[in-house]
Amino acid sequence: MTATTARPPLKDITVVDFSELLPGPFLTQNLAEMGARIIKIERPPHGDNARHLGQGAFEAVNRGKQSLLVDLKDEAQRDHVRKLLASADIVVESYRPGVMARLGLDAAALCQAFPRLIYVSLSGYGQTGPWANLPGHDINYLAAAGVLAVSGQPNGAPAQSFGLPVADLCGTMYALSATLAALFQREATGRGQYLDVALADCALHWMNPRLGAYRSAGARTVQAQREATLVKAAYGAFLCKDGRYVSIAALEDHFWKRLCTALPLAPFDGPEYATHKARKAVADAINLRIEQAMQPLESREAFELLCRHDVPAAPVVHPAELSSQAHFASRGKFAAADDMPWVRFPVAMEGMGDTHLAGAPALGSAGG
């Protein structure tokens, strides 16, 4: 990322963050990377529950913030928070619907008192609807939005894990884009607004491309829908001689032709398999043949071979290897830290090249 002395995009923007765990804190950390000041409100005595989950859960999404320990059930301490809100631009909260209203800190009250305030509520199912008050986590929102039903194996059970909390992260990105749009709109209207961000809604919006695929394929049953999008020839991660995997995605006909030049794939290299439709009908057999062709090769050898033939491929990189991976390192994607590097905001912007976030704050370190 190119260093720059330009003004950070969100310099002089103040965010009061009541959220915990992942979606809200990840949203506000992205705002911090853009230059915003984040005041994290934490409940005594233990603060954000993510502090106690291990695996760096808290540190991963709370860098560059100030921590203020506040008992929101105490009227005097709530008054202190209201004074902070008088100069705030954005509020983020992730409680169940109704909690902030009981504390007198809901959007209706605060946006009336501070008309320029942008108030973001992040919840599982939103502030309205029959499921609004249900508890939940990532897998529940993916289930509700239809994502699990069309994931996993074509003829098997729904996927149990995606390796990343997909609904949490996609909800964060929708919240980020909506918050930035609200800031932009405020410049024109002089008014803030209320943003009701439901993680299930965000996952549902991501289903649009799949719904289009099902309509075009005439897929009406769950099995047919899975087959329409999950059955793919020459698409997957394939094991190599050294126990490492290399991903291949030769979906298009011209990439398939190049793959057949790179690897010995007979009998599937004949003209009868030149079209995507023909290959899809025997996808399992083709993928098995690719697996056999990859097994004699070291993973690096296989990747370099595929690159020489201009086949879409990438090694399966382990998390511990990411910071030393030459491509990302050359693009300046990692920021130095005491224990391990953290990934910077992925889009290079003027004013963000020199952004260096301090580590996650100690509980209550900002004082009272």
N, C-alpha and C positions, 0 to 999 in steps of 0.2 A: 504494500500500500504506500503510495507516494506521500512523503512528509509535506506538510503545508502549514503556513501560519495564518490561514484564513479563519474567520470566525466560525466556531462550531454551529451547526444548524439550529440547535435548541439552547444555545447560550441564553441565560437569563430566564429560562423556563423552570418553574418549580413544581415538583410533583410530590404530593403527599400520598404515600403508599400504605394502605391497610392490609394488603394481600399477603398470603402465605403460600408455602409449598412451591409449585412450579409455574403455572400460567401467568399469574399476576407479577411475581418477581421477575420472570424472564422478560415480560413486557417492559417493566420499568428499567431493567438493566439495558435493554436496547435503547430506551430513551436516554439513559445515562451515557451510553456510548456516543449519542448524538449531541451531548453537551448539557443535558438537563441536570438540575440538582434534584436528587431523590432523598426525601425524608421518610424513612421506613418506620412506621408505627408498630411497635411490638408489645404484646401483652405480657405482664409479669406473671409468674417469676421466670418462665423459661423461654419466652419469645416465640418466634416462628418455629412451628413444628419441624420444619426442614433442618433446623440446627441439630436435631437428634436422630436423623435418619442415616447418618454415616454416608460413606462413598462420595464425600464432597458435595452432597446434594445442596447444601446451603451456599457454600462458596461458589458453586458453578453459576448461580443466577443472582447473586447479591453483591457483586463487586461494585465499588465506586459509590456506595450509598452511605447515608448517615442513619444510625439506629437510635430511635427515641423510645424509651420504655414508658408506656402509658397504660394506666388502668382505665379503660373506657367506661367502666361502671361508676367511676368516681366523677361527680359533677365538676369539681374544681379542675380535674385533669382534662375533662372534655372541653372546658372553657379554654384551657391552654391550647388544645388542638384547634379550636375554632379561630383563635388568634392567628395560628399558622395558616389556616385556610384563607384568611383575608388577603394574603399575598400569594396564594397558590394559583397555578394555572390549571392543574390537572389533579383529580383524585382518582385513585384506583382502589377498588375493594373486591374481595372474593368471598364474602360471607354468604350464607344461605339467604334467600329473599326474606325481608322483614327484620333482620338483625340490625342493620344500620338505622332503620326507622325507629326501632325501640330505643336506640341510643340518641335519637335526635340528629343523626348525621347522615340521613338519607338524601337522595338527589333532590327531592322536592323541597326540602328545607334549605339545603346548602345552595342550590342553584337560584333560589329566590333571594337568599341573602347575598350571594356573590354571582351576579348574572353572567360574568365572563368565565365562570368555572366550567371546565369540561369534566364530567363525572362518568367514570367507566366502571360498570359492574361486570365482573367476570364470574360466571357460574356454569354449572353443568348443563342445565336445561333452560336457563333463562328466568326472567322474573315473573312470567305469566305462564298459563297452561297447566294441565293436570299433573305434569311431572315436575313442576317448578321447585317443589320442596323436597324432592327425593335426593338422598345422598348418592354419590357416585364417584367413580374414577375413570381413567382413560378408556378401559375396555368396555365399560358400560355405555359411554357415549358413542363409541364405535359400533357397538351392538345396536343401539337405538337408531343410528343413522343409516344402517344397512351395510356398513363396511365389512363387518365380520361375516355376514352371510355370503358375501362374494369373494372371500379371501380363503387362504388355506389351499388344500388340494382339491382338484375338480370334483372328485367323488367322495371326499372325506369330510371331517368335522371342520367347523370354522377355525380360522387361525387363532391361536391362543396368545400370541405375542408378535410384535413387529420389530422388536429390538429398540424402538424409540416410542415414546408416548405420543402417538400421532395426533389424536384429538387435542391434547393439551398444547402441542406445539403449533398446530394449524390455527387453533383458537387465539394463541398469542399473536400470530402474524396478522390475523384479521383485526384483532384489537389494536395492534400497532398502526396498521394502515388507516383504520377508522379514526384513531386518535389524531394522527397527523392531518387527516382530511378535516377534522373538526377544528384544529388549530388554524388551518388555512381558511376555513369558512368564517371563523371568528374575526379574521382580519377584515372581511367584507361586511359582516353584520354587527360586529361588536358584542356578540352574545356567544356564550358557551352552549353546551347541550349535554343531554344524557345519552350514554351509549350502553345498551343492554346486549352484552356479548355472551352468547350461550355456546359452550364447546360443542354440544351436539349439533346445533345449527351449522357451525363452521364445518364439521365433518360432513354434514348433509350436503353442503354446498360443493364440497370436493367430490361428491358422487355424480355431479352433472356429466362429466365425460363418460363415466360408466353407463349412466342411464341412456345416453345417446348411442353407445355401442350396443346395448341390449335392444333398443328399438330397431336399429339398422339390421341386426342379426335375427330379429324376430324371436329373441330368447325370452320366454315367459316363466319357465321354472327356474328355481335356484340352481339346479345342476346345469341347465342350459346357459344360464348367465355366467356361471363359473367357467364353463368350457369356452364361452365366447371371449373371455378376457384372460384366463389363466393358462389355457393350453397354447403353448408357443413352441415352435421348433427353433432350435439354435438360439435359445434365449435362456440363460441361467448361469450358475457358477459351477465350474467343472474342476474336478480334483486332478492335481498334477503329481508327478513322481515324488516330489519333496514334501508332500502332504499339505501343500498350499493350494488355494483355489484361484482361478482366473475367470472373470465373468466375460461372457460373450453375448452379443445382441445382434445377430445377423438376420433381422426380420425381413428387410426389404430384399427383393430379388437380386439386385446388383451386389449387395453385401453377401448374400448367400453364395453367389458365384465366386466371389473372392475367397470366402471361407473354404470352398471346395478346392480352390487352388492352393491354399495354405496347408490344409490337412487332408489326409487320405480318408475320404468319406464314402467310398463306393459301398453299396450300389446307389447311394442317394445323390450322387453327383451327375446323374443322367438327366436328359431333357424332361422326363416325366415329372421331375420334382422342381422344375424351374419356377413354379408359381407358389406364392404364399399359401393359397388354398390347398394345393396338393401336399405341401409340406405339413400343414396343420393336421391333415388327416392321419399322418403317421408320425406325429410329433414325438411320441415316446421313443419310437425306434430310432429316429434321427438323433435325439439327445443322447441315447445310449451309445450310438456310434461315435458321436463327438467325444463322449466320456472316454471311450476306448482309444481314440486318437490322441487325446491329451495325456493319458496316463504315462507314456514313455518320456514325456518332456518335463524338465524342471519348470517351475512356474515363471521364472524370469525369462527363460528361453521361449516358452509358449507365448508370453505377452509380446516379446520383441518380434517373434515370427508373425503374429497377428497384426501388429502395427505395421510391419513392412508390407503387408498385403492390404492395408487400409481397411481392416475389419474392426468394427466397434468392440473394444475389449478394454478391461482394466483389471489389475490385480485386486484381490480382496485384501485390503489393508487393515491390519489390526489397530485398535484404538491407541495402543502404546507406541505405535510406529508413526502416527499421523504427523507429529511435530517435526519429524526428520524426513518426511516424504518430500522429495525434491520439488515437485510441482507446486504444492501449496506453500512451501517455504519460499520459493522464488516469487510468489505473489504476495508475500508478506501477510499471510493469514493468521499468524500466531503472535500473540503478545506475551512478552516474558513475564514470568511470575516466580515467586520463591520456590514453590513446590513443583508445579508443572505449567507449561504454557497453556493459555486460553485462546480460543478462537475469536478473532476480531469480528465485528460486524462485516458481513460478506461483500457489501457494495462499497467501493471506494467513492468517497464524497469529499469535496473541499471542506476543510475545517475538521475532518475526522482523522487525518493521517497521523497526527501527533497525539491522538487521544490515548491516555494511559490511565486506566481505572485502578484505583487502589484496591487492595484485597477486600473481602467481605468484612463488614464492620463487627466489632465486638458488641455484644448485647448492651444496649443503652449507652453506647460510647459518645453519643451526641449530647448527653446531659439532659436536663429537664427544661 
